[in-house]
Amino acid sequence: MLGVSSDSIETHKEFTEEYGITFPLISDADKSVRKLYGKGRITYLIDKNGIIQYIQEDVPKNSKFLKKIKKLE
Amino acid sequence: MKKILVALLAGLLTLVPVLAAALEVGDKAPVFEAISDKGPVNLAEYRGQKNVVLAFYFSDFTPV
């Protein structure tokens, strides 16, 4: 699990400490990762071979996403 | 006629970046190296190791 926003590392650290987030939050300040993956609130499921298996736009629907993840495992 | 061609060309040029950014299921996920609060992240290192959920969001401390 990787989160990406343009927040600074410092802001990410405050955020992960407050909410107990254990996965890395990427600081994409120059939006270079964003440029590769497109606009908006978007979540990708990438398999072990690096192939995109699922894309969800807007706020992720967790139950649907979890089903897709289980399919891969 | 020339005006139409110019308009068409301008239209195509604006579409190119949009098309380039649109990833689809079945596409190879573009690899990247970035910094995170837990240290450097290189997407290529997950290949052959782990499935990855890559979640883009707008800002920390916001509801969505």
Backbone of each chain as nested JSON, in Angstrom:
{
  "chains": [
    {"id": "A", "residues": [
      {"number": 1, "name": "MET", "atoms": {"N": [0.846, -1.191, 0.0], "CA": [0.0, 0.0, 0.0], "C": [0.879, 1.237, 0.0]}},
      {"number": 2, "name": "LEU", "atoms": {"N": [0.655, 2.107, -0.973], "CA": [1.4, 3.356, -1.066], "C": [0.413, 4.506, -1.257]}},
      {"number": 3, "name": "GLY", "atoms": {"N": [0.558, 5.546, -0.47], "CA": [-0.264, 6.731, -0.661], "C": [0.553, 7.805, -1.351]}},
      {"number": 4, "name": "VAL", "atoms": {"N": [-0.103, 8.59, -2.191], "CA": [0.602, 9.662, -2.895], "C": [-0.182, 10.967, -2.796]}},
      {"number": 5, "name": "SER", "atoms": {"N": [0.475, 12.005, -2.303], "CA": [-0.093, 13.351, -2.395], "C": [1.069, 14.319, -2.533]}},
      {"number": 6, "name": "SER", "atoms": {"N": [0.754, 15.578, -2.738], "CA": [1.837, 16.548, -2.907], "C": [2.258, 17.174, -1.578]}},
      {"number": 7, "name": "ASP", "atoms": {"N": [1.762, 16.62, -0.471], "CA": [2.177, 17.127, 0.84], "C": [3.671, 16.897, 1.08]}},
      {"number": 8, "name": "SER", "atoms": {"N": [4.234, 17.688, 1.997], "CA": [5.651, 17.532, 2.331], "C": [5.853, 16.315, 3.229]}},
      {"number": 9, "name": "ILE", "atoms": {"N": [7.094, 15.87, 3.329], "CA": [7.441, 14.749, 4.211], "C": [7.033, 15.071, 5.654]}},
      {"number": 10, "name": "GLU", "atoms": {"N": [7.254, 16.324, 6.072], "CA": [6.925, 16.726, 7.447], "C": [5.425, 16.564, 7.702]}},
      {"number": 11, "name": "THR", "atoms": {"N": [4.614, 17.032, 6.771], "CA": [3.157, 16.91, 6.919], "C": [2.752, 15.438, 6.945]}},
      {"number": 12, "name": "HIS", "atoms": {"N": [3.37, 14.638, 6.071], "CA": [3.083, 13.194, 6.053], "C": [3.403, 12.567, 7.404]}},
      {"number": 13, "name": "LYS", "atoms": {"N": [4.514, 12.977, 7.993], "CA": [4.93, 12.395, 9.28], "C": [3.923, 12.721, 10.375]}},
      {"number": 14, "name": "GLU", "atoms": {"N": [3.481, 13.974, 10.405], "CA": [2.454, 14.362, 11.393], "C": [1.188, 13.54, 11.18]}},
      {"number": 15, "name": "PHE", "atoms": {"N": [0.826, 13.384, 9.917], "CA": [-0.413, 12.689, 9.551], "C": [-0.343, 11.203, 9.933]}},
      {"number": 16, "name": "THR", "atoms": {"N": [0.78, 10.553, 9.602], "CA": [0.895, 9.119, 9.898], "C": [0.978, 8.87, 11.401]}},
      {"number": 17, "name": "GLU", "atoms": {"N": [1.631, 9.805, 12.108], "CA": [1.711, 9.642, 13.569], "C": [0.339, 9.778, 14.206]}},
      {"number": 18, "name": "GLU", "atoms": {"N": [-0.416, 10.763, 13.749], "CA": [-1.73, 11.006, 14.347], "C": [-2.698, 9.849, 14.071]}},
      {"number": 19, "name": "TYR", "atoms": {"N": [-2.602, 9.273, 12.889], "CA": [-3.586, 8.244, 12.513], "C": [-3.017, 6.825, 12.508]}},
      {"number": 20, "name": "GLY", "atoms": {"N": [-1.766, 6.672, 12.894], "CA": [-1.17, 5.338, 12.96], "C": [-1.054, 4.653, 11.614]}},
      {"number": 21, "name": "ILE", "atoms": {"N": [-0.743, 5.425, 10.579], "CA": [-0.609, 4.846, 9.235], "C": [0.762, 4.187, 9.112]}},
      {"number": 22, "name": "THR", "atoms": {"N": [0.769, 2.915, 8.701], "CA": [2.032, 2.173, 8.691], "C": [2.657, 2.069, 7.302]}},
      {"number": 23, "name": "PHE", "atoms": {"N": [1.891, 2.378, 6.27], "CA": [2.462, 2.273, 4.917], "C": [3.068, 3.617, 4.493]}},
      {"number": 24, "name": "PRO", "atoms": {"N": [3.972, 3.616, 3.504], "CA": [4.631, 4.863, 3.11], "C": [3.677, 5.841, 2.424]}},
      {"number": 25, "name": "LEU", "atoms": {"N": [3.824, 7.102, 2.753], "CA": [3.124, 8.173, 2.04], "C": [4.165, 8.927, 1.214]}},
      {"number": 26, "name": "ILE", "atoms": {"N": [3.968, 8.892, -0.075], "CA": [4.922, 9.531, -0.984], "C": [4.662, 11.026, -1.035]}},
      {"number": 27, "name": "SER", "atoms": {"N": [5.747, 11.792, -0.953], "CA": [5.65, 13.245, -1.081], "C": [5.942, 13.612, -2.533]}},
      {"number": 28, "name": "ASP", "atoms": {"N": [4.887, 13.831, -3.28], "CA": [5.023, 14.093, -4.722], "C": [4.883, 15.59, -4.976]}},
      {"number": 29, "name": "ALA", "atoms": {"N": [5.813, 16.344, -4.356], "CA": [5.701, 17.809, -4.384], "C": [5.793, 18.357, -5.806]}},
      {"number": 30, "name": "ASP", "atoms": {"N": [6.619, 17.742, -6.641], "CA": [6.748, 18.257, -8.023], "C": [5.742, 17.59, -8.961]}},
      {"number": 31, "name": "LYS", "atoms": {"N": [4.861, 16.772, -8.398], "CA": [3.793, 16.09, -9.147], "C": [4.31, 15.191, -10.275]}},
      {"number": 32, "name": "SER", "atoms": {"N": [5.545, 14.697, -10.143], "CA": [6.091, 13.863, -11.214], "C": [5.409, 12.493, -11.268]}},
      {"number": 33, "name": "VAL", "atoms": {"N": [5.05, 11.945, -10.09], "CA": [4.344, 10.649, -10.074], "C": [2.918, 10.853, -10.588]}},
      {"number": 34, "name": "ARG", "atoms": {"N": [2.327, 11.933, -10.123], "CA": [0.978, 12.322, -10.544], "C": [0.872, 12.407, -12.068]}},
      {"number": 35, "name": "LYS", "atoms": {"N": [1.894, 12.979, -12.69], "CA": [1.878, 13.137, -14.15], "C": [1.835, 11.79, -14.856]}},
      {"number": 36, "name": "LEU", "atoms": {"N": [2.474, 10.78, -14.244], "CA": [2.494, 9.448, -14.862], "C": [1.134, 8.753, -14.753]}},
      {"number": 37, "name": "TYR", "atoms": {"N": [0.397, 9.067, -13.692], "CA": [-0.805, 8.288, -13.387], "C": [-2.121, 9.043, -13.565]}},
      {"number": 38, "name": "GLY", "atoms": {"N": [-2.055, 10.311, -13.934], "CA": [-3.289, 11.043, -14.237], "C": [-3.892, 11.748, -13.044]}},
      {"number": 39, "name": "LYS", "atoms": {"N": [-4.975, 12.476, -13.348], "CA": [-5.54, 13.412, -12.378], "C": [-6.512, 12.766, -11.405]}},
      {"number": 40, "name": "GLY", "atoms": {"N": [-6.773, 13.511, -10.341], "CA": [-7.915, 13.208, -9.477], "C": [-7.627, 12.256, -8.337]}},
      {"number": 41, "name": "ARG", "atoms": {"N": [-8.704, 11.925, -7.658], "CA": [-8.662, 10.977, -6.546], "C": [-8.763, 9.606, -7.187]}},
      {"number": 42, "name": "ILE", "atoms": {"N": [-7.621, 8.962, -7.363], "CA": [-7.622, 7.717, -8.152], "C": [-6.735, 6.672, -7.477]}},
      {"number": 43, "name": "THR", "atoms": {"N": [-7.178, 5.429, -7.509], "CA": [-6.467, 4.348, -6.839], "C": [-6.238, 3.209, -7.824]}},
      {"number": 44, "name": "TYR", "atoms": {"N": [-5.002, 2.723, -7.845], "CA": [-4.619, 1.654, -8.767], "C": [-4.264, 0.393, -7.991]}},
      {"number": 45, "name": "LEU", "atoms": {"N": [-4.651, -0.739, -8.533], "CA": [-4.181, -2.026, -8.027], "C": [-3.22, -2.595, -9.065]}},
      {"number": 46, "name": "ILE", "atoms": {"N": [-1.972, -2.767, -8.622], "CA": [-0.901, -3.223, -9.519], "C": [-0.459, -4.607, -9.063]}},
      {"number": 47, "name": "ASP", "atoms": {"N": [-0.429, -5.579, -9.961], "CA": [-0.046, -6.932, -9.539], "C": [1.476, -7.087, -9.475]}},
      {"number": 48, "name": "LYS", "atoms": {"N": [1.88, -8.292, -9.037], "CA": [3.318, -8.542, -8.841], "C": [4.141, -8.398, -10.12]}},
      {"number": 49, "name": "ASN", "atoms": {"N": [3.47, -8.528, -11.266], "CA": [4.187, -8.385, -12.534], "C": [4.231, -6.94, -13.016]}},
      {"number": 50, "name": "GLY", "atoms": {"N": [3.666, -6.031, -12.205], "CA": [3.676, -4.619, -12.575], "C": [2.566, -4.242, -13.533]}},
      {"number": 51, "name": "ILE", "atoms": {"N": [1.555, -5.11, -13.633], "CA": [0.43, -4.835, -14.536], "C": [-0.745, -4.268, -13.728]}},
      {"number": 52, "name": "ILE", "atoms": {"N": [-1.368, -3.226, -14.261], "CA": [-2.533, -2.625, -13.593], "C": [-3.723, -3.576, -13.711]}},
      {"number": 53, "name": "GLN", "atoms": {"N": [-4.255, -3.987, -12.559], "CA": [-5.361, -4.936, -12.545], "C": [-6.702, -4.281, -12.279]}},
      {"number": 54, "name": "TYR", "atoms": {"N": [-6.675, -3.107, -11.673], "CA": [-7.934, -2.456, -11.326], "C": [-7.671, -0.979, -11.109]}},
      {"number": 55, "name": "ILE", "atoms": {"N": [-8.621, -0.152, -11.53], "CA": [-8.52, 1.299, -11.316], "C": [-9.839, 1.776, -10.735]}},
      {"number": 56, "name": "GLN", "atoms": {"N": [-9.767, 2.518, -9.645], "CA": [-10.983, 3.065, -9.061], "C": [-10.861, 4.578, -8.961]}},
      {"number": 57, "name": "GLU", "atoms": {"N": [-11.8, 5.289, -9.59], "CA": [-11.79, 6.748, -9.518], "C": [-12.64, 7.216, -8.35]}},
      {"number": 58, "name": "ASP", "atoms": {"N": [-12.386, 8.425, -7.931], "CA": [-13.049, 9.033, -6.764], "C": [-12.656, 8.298, -5.479]}},
      {"number": 59, "name": "VAL", "atoms": {"N": [-13.428, 8.487, -4.443], "CA": [-13.09, 7.883, -3.149], "C": [-13.218, 6.358, -3.277]}},
      {"number": 60, "name": "PRO", "atoms": {"N": [-12.176, 5.619, -2.876], "CA": [-12.213, 4.16, -3.068], "C": [-13.375, 3.506, -2.31]}},
      {"number": 61, "name": "LYS", "atoms": {"N": [-14.023, 2.567, -2.989], "CA": [-15.036, 1.75, -2.323], "C": [-14.299, 0.523, -1.792]}},
      {"number": 62, "name": "ASN", "atoms": {"N": [-14.065, 0.521, -0.483], "CA": [-13.148, -0.454, 0.109], "C": [-13.539, -1.906, -0.13]}},
      {"number": 63, "name": "SER", "atoms": {"N": [-14.837, -2.222, 0.012], "CA": [-15.234, -3.632, -0.106], "C": [-14.952, -4.15, -1.516]}},
      {"number": 64, "name": "LYS", "atoms": {"N": [-15.249, -3.315, -2.5], "CA": [-15.017, -3.713, -3.889], "C": [-13.513, -3.873, -4.141]}},
      {"number": 65, "name": "PHE", "atoms": {"N": [-12.761, -2.958, -3.589], "CA": [-11.315, -2.994, -3.792], "C": [-10.707, -4.24, -3.141]}},
      {"number": 66, "name": "LEU", "atoms": {"N": [-11.171, -4.544, -1.926], "CA": [-10.642, -5.712, -1.211], "C": [-10.909, -7.0, -1.977]}},
      {"number": 67, "name": "LYS", "atoms": {"N": [-12.079, -7.074, -2.61], "CA": [-12.394, -8.263, -3.417], "C": [-11.382, -8.43, -4.543]}},
      {"number": 68, "name": "LYS", "atoms": {"N": [-11.046, -7.309, -5.165], "CA": [-10.083, -7.351, -6.278], "C": [-8.702, -7.776, -5.767]}},
      {"number": 69, "name": "ILE", "atoms": {"N": [-8.345, -7.306, -4.581], "CA": [-7.04, -7.671, -4.011], "C": [-7.015, -9.162, -3.692]}},
      {"number": 70, "name": "LYS", "atoms": {"N": [-8.104, -9.658, -3.114], "CA": [-8.167, -11.079, -2.751], "C": [-8.031, -11.972, -3.971]}},
      {"number": 71, "name": "LYS", "atoms": {"N": [-8.586, -11.509, -5.077], "CA": [-8.502, -12.266, -6.33], "C": [-7.047, -12.482, -6.748]}},
      {"number": 72, "name": "LEU", "atoms": {"N": [-6.198, -11.513, -6.444], "CA": [-4.794, -11.593, -6.85], "C": [-3.986, -12.531, -5.963]}},
      {"number": 73, "name": "GLU", "atoms": {"N": [-4.475, -12.71, -4.721], "CA": [-3.642, -13.458, -3.766], "C": [-3.925, -14.952, -3.771]}}
    ]},
    {"id": "B", "residues": [
      {"number": 1, "name": "MET", "atoms": {"N": [-9.922, 27.134, -45.162], "CA": [-9.349, 25.774, -45.103], "C": [-8.157, 25.723, -44.142]}},
      {"number": 2, "name": "LYS", "atoms": {"N": [-7.298, 26.753, -44.297], "CA": [-6.108, 26.813, -43.458], "C": [-6.509, 26.928, -41.979]}},
      {"number": 3, "name": "LYS", "atoms": {"N": [-7.562, 27.735, -41.754], "CA": [-8.049, 27.927, -40.38], "C": [-8.522, 26.61, -39.772]}},
      {"number": 4, "name": "ILE", "atoms": {"N": [-9.21, 25.852, -40.603], "CA": [-9.731, 24.556, -40.115], "C": [-8.577, 23.636, -39.741]}},
      {"number": 5, "name": "LEU", "atoms": {"N": [-7.57, 23.624, -40.59], "CA": [-6.395, 22.766, -40.326], "C": [-5.699, 23.171, -39.03]}},
      {"number": 6, "name": "VAL", "atoms": {"N": [-5.548, 24.48, -38.842], "CA": [-4.91, 24.99, -37.63], "C": [-5.73, 24.58, -36.404]}},
      {"number": 7, "name": "ALA", "atoms": {"N": [-7.062, 24.726, -36.519], "CA": [-7.944, 24.367, -35.406], "C": [-7.835, 22.872, -35.107]}},
      {"number": 8, "name": "LEU", "atoms": {"N": [-7.787, 22.07, -36.145], "CA": [-7.675, 20.617, -35.959], "C": [-6.371, 20.243, -35.263]}},
      {"number": 9, "name": "LEU", "atoms": {"N": [-5.312, 20.887, -35.729], "CA": [-3.993, 20.611, -35.171], "C": [-3.941, 21.001, -33.691]}},
      {"number": 10, "name": "ALA", "atoms": {"N": [-4.515, 22.184, -33.39], "CA": [-4.544, 22.649, -32.008], "C": [-5.342, 21.677, -31.131]}},
      {"number": 11, "name": "GLY", "atoms": {"N": [-6.44, 21.198, -31.675], "CA": [-7.278, 20.233, -30.961], "C": [-6.516, 18.96, -30.663]}},
      {"number": 12, "name": "LEU", "atoms": {"N": [-5.804, 18.472, -31.66], "CA": [-5.024, 17.237, -31.484], "C": [-3.942, 17.414, -30.433]}},
      {"number": 13, "name": "LEU", "atoms": {"N": [-3.283, 18.558, -30.493], "CA": [-2.187, 18.804, -29.552], "C": [-2.681, 18.872, -28.109]}},
      {"number": 14, "name": "THR", "atoms": {"N": [-3.883, 19.415, -27.906], "CA": [-4.393, 19.46, -26.53], "C": [-4.804, 18.076, -26.058]}},
      {"number": 15, "name": "LEU", "atoms": {"N": [-5.192, 17.225, -27.005], "CA": [-5.621, 15.869, -26.636], "C": [-4.452, 14.967, -26.271]}},
      {"number": 16, "name": "VAL", "atoms": {"N": [-3.302, 15.205, -26.874], "CA": [-2.163, 14.296, -26.688], "C": [-1.807, 14.042, -25.216]}},
      {"number": 17, "name": "PRO", "atoms": {"N": [-1.622, 15.103, -24.403], "CA": [-1.268, 14.817, -22.996], "C": [-2.349, 14.064, -22.249]}},
      {"number": 18, "name": "VAL", "atoms": {"N": [-3.624, 14.354, -22.573], "CA": [-4.734, 13.666, -21.921], "C": [-4.677, 12.171, -22.246]}},
      {"number": 19, "name": "LEU", "atoms": {"N": [-4.478, 11.868, -23.512], "CA": [-4.425, 10.464, -23.928], "C": [-3.227, 9.751, -23.32]}},
      {"number": 20, "name": "ALA", "atoms": {"N": [-2.101, 10.45, -23.265], "CA": [-0.875, 9.841, -22.755], "C": [-1.027, 9.461, -21.275]}},
      {"number": 21, "name": "ALA", "atoms": {"N": [-1.8, 10.265, -20.516], "CA": [-1.896, 10.035, -19.081], "C": [-2.922, 8.964, -18.728]}},
      {"number": 22, "name": "ALA", "atoms": {"N": [-3.825, 8.651, -19.668], "CA": [-4.904, 7.73, -19.33], "C": [-4.416, 6.287, -19.327]}},
      {"number": 23, "name": "LEU", "atoms": {"N": [-4.251, 5.74, -18.135], "CA": [-3.83, 4.345, -18.003], "C": [-5.064, 3.462, -17.93]}},
      {"number": 24, "name": "GLU", "atoms": {"N": [-4.931, 2.237, -18.407], "CA": [-6.052, 1.312, -18.374], "C": [-5.633, 0.0, -17.744]}},
      {"number": 25, "name": "VAL", "atoms": {"N": [-6.638, -0.764, -17.33], "CA": [-6.379, -2.113, -16.819], "C": [-5.66, -2.909, -17.9]}},
      {"number": 26, "name": "GLY", "atoms": {"N": [-4.609, -3.608, -17.504], "CA": [-3.812, -4.378, -18.458], "C": [-2.541, -3.653, -18.874]}},
      {"number": 27, "name": "ASP", "atoms": {"N": [-2.5, -2.323, -18.604], "CA": [-1.292, -1.557, -18.918], "C": [-0.209, -1.835, -17.883]}},
      {"number": 28, "name": "LYS", "atoms": {"N": [1.039, -1.652, -18.306], "CA": [2.148, -1.71, -17.362], "C": [2.126, -0.452, -16.501]}},
      {"number": 29, "name": "ALA", "atoms": {"N": [2.215, -0.627, -15.189], "CA": [2.229, 0.54, -14.306], "C": [3.561, 1.271, -14.487]}},
      {"number": 30, "name": "PRO", "atoms": {"N": [3.527, 2.571, -14.805], "CA": [4.793, 3.299, -14.974], "C": [5.616, 3.28, -13.681]}},
      {"number": 31, "name": "VAL", "atoms": {"N": [6.886, 2.932, -13.798], "CA": [7.719, 2.888, -12.599], "C": [8.18, 4.304, -12.242]}},
      {"number": 32, "name": "PHE", "atoms": {"N": [8.446, 4.497, -10.967], "CA": [8.909, 5.807, -10.51], "C": [9.738, 5.615, -9.251]}},
      {"number": 33, "name": "GLU", "atoms": {"N": [10.559, 6.594, -8.98], "CA": [11.268, 6.662, -7.704], "C": [10.805, 7.93, -7.018]}},
      {"number": 34, "name": "ALA", "atoms": {"N": [10.552, 7.839, -5.725], "CA": [10.039, 9.005, -5.014], "C": [10.472, 8.937, -3.557]}},
      {"number": 35, "name": "ILE", "atoms": {"N": [10.264, 10.045, -2.852], "CA": [10.55, 10.054, -1.418], "C": [9.242, 9.897, -0.648]}},
      {"number": 36, "name": "SER", "atoms": {"N": [9.329, 9.215, 0.483], "CA": [8.147, 9.066, 1.334], "C": [8.553, 9.321, 2.777]}},
      {"number": 37, "name": "ASP", "atoms": {"N": [7.555, 9.342, 3.655], "CA": [7.855, 9.532, 5.081], "C": [8.608, 8.342, 5.656]}},
      {"number": 38, "name": "LYS", "atoms": {"N": [8.579, 7.191, 4.957], "CA": [9.295, 6.001, 5.42], "C": [10.585, 5.768, 4.628]}},
      {"number": 39, "name": "GLY", "atoms": {"N": [11.028, 6.752, 3.881], "CA": [12.248, 6.63, 3.088], "C": [11.942, 6.534, 1.603]}},
      {"number": 40, "name": "PRO", "atoms": {"N": [12.996, 6.273, 0.791], "CA": [12.787, 6.244, -0.657], "C": [11.882, 5.087, -1.087]}},
      {"number": 41, "name": "VAL", "atoms": {"N": [11.099, 5.322, -2.124], "CA": [10.228, 4.289, -2.693], "C": [10.574, 4.156, -4.167]}},
      {"number": 42, "name": "ASN", "atoms": {"N": [10.809, 2.907, -4.592], "CA": [11.049, 2.637, -6.003], "C": [10.05, 1.568, -6.429]}},
      {"number": 43, "name": "LEU", "atoms": {"N": [9.098, 1.955, -7.261], "CA": [8.031, 1.013, -7.623], "C": [8.592, -0.264, -8.26]}},
      {"number": 44, "name": "ALA", "atoms": {"N": [9.686, -0.132, -8.986], "CA": [10.279, -1.292, -9.669], "C": [10.672, -2.39, -8.675]}},
      {"number": 45, "name": "GLU", "atoms": {"N": [10.985, -2.0, -7.429], "CA": [11.405, -2.995, -6.432], "C": [10.275, -3.915, -5.981]}},
      {"number": 46, "name": "TYR", "atoms": {"N": [9.041, -3.527, -6.272], "CA": [7.894, -4.365, -5.898], "C": [7.636, -5.464, -6.922]}},
      {"number": 47, "name": "ARG", "atoms": {"N": [8.212, -5.294, -8.113], "CA": [8.008, -6.281, -9.185], "C": [8.5, -7.641, -8.748]}},
      {"number": 48, "name": "GLY", "atoms": {"N": [7.643, -8.64, -8.955], "CA": [8.013, -10.0, -8.581], "C": [7.95, -10.243, -7.089]}},
      {"number": 49, "name": "GLN", "atoms": {"N": [7.626, -9.201, -6.308], "CA": [7.607, -9.322, -4.847], "C": [6.201, -9.191, -4.269]}},
      {"number": 50, "name": "LYS", "atoms": {"N": [5.557, -8.069, -4.603], "CA": [4.299, -7.728, -3.934], "C": [3.316, -7.093, -4.905]}},
      {"number": 51, "name": "ASN", "atoms": {"N": [2.03, -7.325, -4.629], "CA": [0.999, -6.519, -5.283], "C": [1.011, -5.147, -4.613]}},
      {"number": 52, "name": "VAL", "atoms": {"N": [0.636, -4.13, -5.357], "CA": [0.693, -2.769, -4.814], "C": [-0.656, -2.063, -4.993]}},
      {"number": 53, "name": "VAL", "atoms": {"N": [-1.123, -1.447, -3.923], "CA": [-2.241, -0.504, -4.036], "C": [-1.628, 0.889, -4.034]}},
      {"number": 54, "name": "LEU", "atoms": {"N": [-1.825, 1.607, -5.115], "CA": [-1.256, 2.946, -5.249], "C": [-2.401, 3.957, -5.205]}},
      {"number": 55, "name": "ALA", "atoms": {"N": [-2.493, 4.676, -4.087], "CA": [-3.65, 5.553, -3.868], "C": [-3.247, 7.02, -3.94]}},
      {"number": 56, "name": "PHE", "atoms": {"N": [-3.811, 7.732, -4.896], "CA": [-3.587, 9.174, -5.005], "C": [-4.694, 9.896, -4.264]}},
      {"number": 57, "name": "TYR", "atoms": {"N": [-4.321, 10.873, -3.46], "CA": [-5.323, 11.679, -2.772], "C": [-4.852, 13.124, -2.753]}},
      {"number": 58, "name": "PHE", "atoms": {"N": [-5.732, 14.019, -2.351], "CA": [-5.419, 15.438, -2.515], "C": [-4.517, 15.975, -1.419]}},
      {"number": 59, "name": "SER", "atoms": {"N": [-4.865, 15.685, -0.167], "CA": [-4.115, 16.318, 0.902], "C": [-4.306, 15.588, 2.229]}},
      {"number": 60, "name": "ASP", "atoms": {"N": [-3.242, 15.561, 3.048], "CA": [-3.342, 15.003, 4.392], "C": [-4.366, 15.812, 5.199]}},
      {"number": 61, "name": "PHE", "atoms": {"N": [-4.915, 15.201, 6.209], "CA": [-5.863, 15.848, 7.131], "C": [-7.133, 16.362, 6.438]}},
      {"number": 62, "name": "THR", "atoms": {"N": [-7.497, 15.711, 5.337], "CA": [-8.781, 16.031, 4.709], "C": [-9.604, 14.752, 4.666]}},
      {"number": 63, "name": "PRO", "atoms": {"N": [-10.933, 14.867, 4.689], "CA": [-11.769, 13.662, 4.833], "C": [-11.645, 12.648, 3.694]}},
      {"number": 64, "name": "VAL", "atoms": {"N": [-11.396, 13.089, 2.465], "CA": [-11.291, 12.115, 1.372], "C": [-9.862, 12.058, 0.861]}}
    ]}
  ]
}
